Amino acid sequence: MKIKIYYHRTDCGGPVYYANYLKFFEEARTEYFMQRGFSIKDLANSGTMFIVARQEVDYKLPAVYGDLLEISTTLAVLC
């Protein structure tokens, strides 16, 4: 999924506000399922819930206004 960085996603026009990356990840997860014919809403209505139990982010470089980010999503099964 590609995300264009607009002014409202930044700290006053500088780097992307750190918490916005979590929003980008959530949007990419939704797109991942939609591209495979699944609706998060329909899954939730049928009793399938997605719970984020842990998050860890290593920020390497800041994204800034005008950048185009590409977010890749993969599915892992943890037991």
C-alpha contacts under 8 A as a table, 3 or more apart, distances in Angstrom:
res1	aa1	res2	aa2	distance
1	M	28	A	6.01
1	M	31	E	7.42
1	M	70	E	5.54
1	M	71	I	5.15
1	M	72	S	6.52
2	K	68	L	6.53
2	K	69	L	5.42
2	K	70	E	4.39
2	K	71	I	6.22
3	I	24	F	7.66
3	I	68	L	5.63
3	I	69	L	5.06
3	I	70	E	6.39
3	I	71	I	7.76
4	K	66	G	6.63
4	K	67	D	5.99
4	K	68	L	4.52
4	K	69	L	6.32
5	I	9	R	6.34
5	I	10	T	7.73
5	I	16	V	7.62
5	I	63	A	7.57
5	I	64	V	6.60
5	I	65	Y	5.14
5	I	66	G	5.25
5	I	67	D	5.33
5	I	68	L	6.19
5	I	69	L	7.55
6	Y	9	R	5.65
6	Y	10	T	7.22
6	Y	65	Y	5.49
6	Y	66	G	6.23
7	Y	10	T	5.47
7	Y	12	C	7.26
7	Y	13	G	5.35
7	Y	65	Y	5.72
8	H	11	D	7.86
8	H	12	C	7.78
8	H	13	G	7.65
9	R	16	V	5.57
9	R	17	Y	6.26
9	R	20	N	6.78
9	R	65	Y	7.90
10	T	13	G	5.27
10	T	14	G	5.67
10	T	15	P	5.31
10	T	16	V	3.95
10	T	17	Y	5.02
10	T	64	V	6.90
10	T	65	Y	6.75
11	D	14	G	5.24
11	D	15	P	5.86
11	D	16	V	6.04
11	D	17	Y	5.36
13	G	64	V	7.53
13	G	65	Y	6.20
14	G	64	V	5.88
14	G	65	Y	6.66
15	P	62	P	5.60
15	P	63	A	5.58
15	P	64	V	4.42
15	P	65	Y	6.94
16	V	20	N	6.95
16	V	21	Y	7.93
16	V	62	P	6.65
16	V	63	A	5.57
16	V	64	V	5.64
16	V	65	Y	7.42
17	Y	20	N	5.62
17	Y	21	Y	7.70
18	Y	21	Y	5.99
19	A	22	L	5.61
19	A	23	K	7.12
20	N	23	K	5.00
20	N	24	F	6.31
21	Y	24	F	4.92
21	Y	25	F	6.25
22	L	25	F	5.06
22	L	26	E	6.31
23	K	26	E	5.09
23	K	27	E	6.20
24	F	27	E	5.11
24	F	28	A	6.15
24	F	71	I	7.86
25	F	28	A	5.06
25	F	29	R	6.18
25	F	71	I	7.39
26	E	29	R	5.06
26	E	30	T	6.34
27	E	30	T	5.18
27	E	31	E	6.26
28	A	31	E	5.00
28	A	32	Y	6.04
28	A	71	I	6.68
28	A	72	S	7.45
28	A	73	T	6.60
29	R	32	Y	5.00
29	R	33	F	6.51
29	R	73	T	6.50
30	T	33	F	5.37
30	T	34	M	6.17
30	T	39	S	7.77
30	T	40	I	6.64
31	E	34	M	4.94
31	E	35	Q	6.00
32	Y	35	Q	5.45
32	Y	36	R	6.68
32	Y	73	T	6.62
33	F	36	R	5.15
33	F	37	G	6.45
33	F	38	F	5.06
33	F	39	S	6.55
33	F	40	I	7.22
34	M	37	G	5.07
34	M	38	F	4.99
34	M	39	S	5.76
34	M	40	I	7.87
35	Q	38	F	7.40
38	F	42	D	7.60
38	F	43	L	7.43
39	S	42	D	5.13
39	S	43	L	6.13
40	I	43	L	5.08
40	I	44	A	6.09
41	K	44	A	5.11
41	K	45	N	6.15
42	D	45	N	5.00
42	D	46	S	6.26
43	L	46	S	5.17
43	L	47	G	6.44
43	L	48	T	5.12
43	L	49	M	7.17
44	A	47	G	5.13
44	A	48	T	4.83
44	A	49	M	5.36
45	N	48	T	7.29
52	V	55	Q	7.34
59	Y	62	P	7.21
63	A	67	D	6.32
63	A	69	L	7.76
64	V	67	D	5.75
